[in-house]
């Protein structure tokens, strides 16, 4: 549904607005005229940043020439292994390989990648994917809901964080041992040690 009441909201200069939080404005099921209405409204606030996050970044191409310059185009890519999403029944979204290709090919200054919930991955390939997309910001975090997904070991995630941090800003969300690892996590999410 399109919440018409939101089109009366005033946004602060310098603020950041997460558009359609807990939804996917660019899903194939969303009518194009709804998306255009949102983009037109975003354009009225050129000094506010608007974050769009989708699991269907191919659809950004339909609106790229209408996209306001204050838009941050983001996607969720949980892994580089397509089969994990099918096995774990995590999502009915396009496979991660398709999301990666779409984001890599989009020419936009402000791109974001959300790796949450992080799923097992191939370190070399996944690192290169993130580098190829060239995001200015990457969010990384484990599942918060106890779903016992196919998670990577903490040591592997920390290796990924180290690699992708060399190329830009990485925000660590829930960083913890995988559900199947025993031991204790020591420290905050910003500075973690595993013993």
ABEGO torsion letter per residue (X at the ends): XBBAAAAABBBBBGBBBBBGBGBBAABAABBAAAAAAAAAAAAABAABBBBBBBABAAAAAAAAAABBAABBBBBBBABABAAAAAAAGABABBBAAAAAAAAAABBBABBBBBBOBBBBBBAAAAAAAAAAAGBABBBBBBBAAGAGBBBBBAAAAAAAAAAAAAAEBBBBBBBBBBAABBEBBBEBAABBBBX
